[in-house]
Amino acid sequence: MRELRQPIIDLRVHFSCFFIIILKIKIKASNLVNIIIKHNLINNVIYIFIRLENKKMIDYSEKICEACSIDAPVASDSLVSEFLENHVEWKLADDREFPQIVRVYKFSQYLLGLNFVHAVAKLSEEEGHHPDILLEYGQVTVRWWSHKIKNLHVNDFIMAAKCDKAYNN
């Protein structure tokens, strides 16, 4: 009897993962209702919705940088991980003596990249927080970290999100 129950449990686990994928790509889920009822998976679905509701992404692009002093708090590992999970284009750089986040933006023309550099420079001046910017043909690399603490601070995530917003506009 236990052997027969095990596949049902596996089905529920796989269904949960499958359902999350469906939610992320926004496929019409009307047929899933029948599957949920047929396999008695309503508890799994409720759990998934609760987890998705509790895991709301922070919109850093709407925040404003705060003045950073030498004793400012360093971004926690969990905050860094959360940011990187939700902003997959950004990577944690480990090629320097202190952590930084880095992203390479792609452009079809050099002048488009140059315009983006100007937009980032303008944002940086407005917020009082400045990155390393490397302009090359076809791409712009942006690195954020907080100079005074030689580490990552929430300001870096704010500015990274603002760069993404500028790039997408």
PyMOL commands that set and color helices and strands:
alter all, ss='L'
color gray80, all
select helices_A, chain A and resi 2-25+30-38+42-54+60-62+77-86+110-127+154-168
alter helices_A, ss='H'
color red, helices_A
select strands_A, chain A and resi 91-93+100-106+132-136+139-144
alter strands_A, ss='S'
color yellow, strands_A
deselect
rebuild
show_as cartoon
